[in-house]
Amino acid sequence: MILITDLCYKKGSLSYYEYVNPVCEIIEDSGFEYDVIHYSELSGEIPEKYSSVIFCGTALKDNLFIEDLSLMQAVRRYNKPVIGICAGMQVVASAYGGDVRDFKKIGMSRIRFSPGDPIFSDIPDFITRSGAVAEDNSDMTGNSGSPVYEFEGYEVHSRIPDMPEDFIPLAESEVFQGACGPFGSAISPVSSGSERYPELIRHRDKPVYGILFHPEVRNVWLIRNFARLSEGGEF
């Protein structure tokens, strides 16, 4: 059974129907059982009866969850697959020592990845080859010379986590100098050109993932892959 964790500022908030319920529907449509628990009810421990945990996103400026140190400790102690979406990525990164910084964006991003991780084991037909190949110095995993794929992902966030030391990037996008977030502030700290930043990360040694964009909007295949792999013990 999968645990879906609600990170919204309170249980039963309106944000639940935007950020949590779609994930529940994806898991149910995939044929797996799940429970939903608000993060405040975890009491610093993730029950071992769950095969994996999904931390869902929240509304902009809904950041109370990040102050819950017991939540971060629970993530570190849990030794089964974990995936955090947007705000959930902040939880995962913070639990493993990553910092969170302001980085505002609403809209679509072109995301690139090179297959090599189990999370990409079932790529849908609409995902396109970019024509590029992975390089030895690429930020993404995958063997040098392996194909690079592209898809569009929907982002809505006011903050992002920096990648913790023990994590690796699996997918990335670019943010260009002068690009602005929804509140008019620059979303890129670069001085010229463009900066690549990770959209999907994983712990080096265990199946703990963070996703910056919202796969429940246009990329449900990633959530389905995670659920199938974790429920089948394939990680």
C-alpha positions, -999 to 999 in steps of 0.1 A, spaced: 0 0 0 12 35 -9 11 64 15 1 97 -1 11 126 22 -8 159 22 16 189 28 -11 216 26 -13 240 55 -42 222 71 -61 190 66 -91 193 43 -80 226 27 -91 236 -8 -56 230 -20 -61 193 -14 -83 190 -44 -57 206 -67 -25 190 -54 -34 157 -36 -66 144 -51 -51 141 -87 -23 119 -73 -48 98 -55 -67 93 -88 -35 83 -107 -27 57 -80 -62 43 -80 -64 42 -118 -31 23 -118 -47 -4 -96 -29 2 -63 -42 8 -28 -33 39 -9 -40 59 22 -38 97 25 -24 113 57 -18 149 65 19 155 74 9 168 108 -5 134 117 27 114 110 41 123 145 77 120 132 73 85 119 62 69 86 44 36 93 63 6 80 32 -10 66 35 13 36 56 1 6 64 37 -5 55 73 2 45 102 -21 47 137 -8 24 160 -28 27 196 -37 10 226 -21 -1 261 -31 23 290 -36 35 304 -3 21 274 16 54 266 34 44 256 70 55 220 63 92 230 59 93 240 96 84 205 108 117 190 118 100 157 128 88 153 92 124 156 79 136 131 105 108 107 95 119 109 58 155 101 68 145 71 89 122 56 63 141 30 42 116 24 14 109 43 -19 100 80 -15 91 105 -41 84 142 -34 65 165 -59 74 202 -58 68 210 -21 75 173 -16 109 178 -33 116 205 -7 109 179 20 131 153 5 160 177 -1 157 193 33 156 159 50 190 152 34 206 185 42 197 206 11 188 243 14 157 259 0 158 292 -19 134 316 -37 129 307 -73 95 317 -87 80 302 -118 45 293 -132 42 277 -166 56 250 -189 93 240 -190 111 219 -216 126 190 -196 155 168 -208 165 134 -195 186 104 -206 172 70 -197 192 50 -172 171 51 -140 142 27 -133 118 57 -130 122 60 -168 116 23 -175 83 28 -193 85 59 -216 52 68 -233 51 74 -271 45 111 -268 80 116 -253 103 128 -281 140 122 -289 158 156 -288 184 145 -313 212 151 -287 231 124 -269 243 123 -233 279 134 -227 304 124 -200 301 158 -184 263 159 -185 244 168 -154 221 139 -161 227 102 -155 229 77 -184 259 64 -204 278 87 -227 262 86 -261 228 74 -249 198 93 -264 183 124 -247 146 127 -245 124 158 -240 89 165 -227 70 195 -213 64 197 -176 42 222 -157 58 242 -129 42 263 -102 65 272 -73 79 301 -54 109 282 -39 131 254 -50 156 232 -31 192 230 -39 203 194 -46 217 177 -15 252 163 -17 242 126 -19 218 132 -48 222 131 -85 201 149 -113 180 127 -135 163 154 -156 170 191 -161 156 222 -178 170 257 -186 161 290 -172 173 320 -193 187 353 -181 160 379 -177 132 354 -172 107 364 -146 85 347 -122 48 355 -115 57 383 -91 81 401 -115 113 390 -99 141 373 -118 140 336 -115 176 330 -126 207 339 -107 229 335 -137 249 365 -151 247 356 -187 233 329 -211 213 302 -194 215 280 -163 205 243 -162 188 232 -130 175 198 -119 139 190 -124 142 154 -111 167 141 -86 175 108 -69 196 97 -39 227 80 -51 222 48 -31 184 44 -26 151 51 -44 144 85 -29 133 110 -56 124 147 -58 104 162 -88 103 200 -92 75 201 -118 40 186 -113 38 152 -131 2 148 -121 -7 175 -146 8 162 -178 32 134 -170 13 108 -150 36 81 -164 63 91 -139 39 86 -109 27 53 -124 62 41 -129 71 49 -93 40 32 -80 45 1 -102 82 -3 -92 77 3 -55 46 -20 -52 65 -47 -72 96 -44 -52 116 -36 -83 137 -7 -70 
